[in-house]
């Protein structure tokens, strides 16, 4: 059984910061790698926000470059998303994506981020 659990969302004023966490685990030694954050705003498609490899190489959507930082703690099998200078357009449900050794993706339940103007 695979668990991908996000936390850290909430309501913040424009210009504020939040830090999201995503912890991934698999039963029976099943290997699961948390790797990316996506977001989905109301009425819009889910889009990639940031991606990180096991070695720490990162990729960001243009809309968050310079404001968001993705990082990981391999010992805890956890990835983080530090979000600074938040804007109302960052309001969305943020999802963590993880994959197993076969490349199958797993998703968390999502965490709501709301930025007020």
ABEGO torsion letter per residue (X at the ends): XBBBBBBGBEBBBBGBBBBBBBBBBBBGGBBBBBABBBBBBBGBBBBBABBBBAAGBBBBBAAABGABBBBBBAAAGBBBBBBBGBBAAABBBBBBBBBBAAGBBBBBAEBBBBBBX
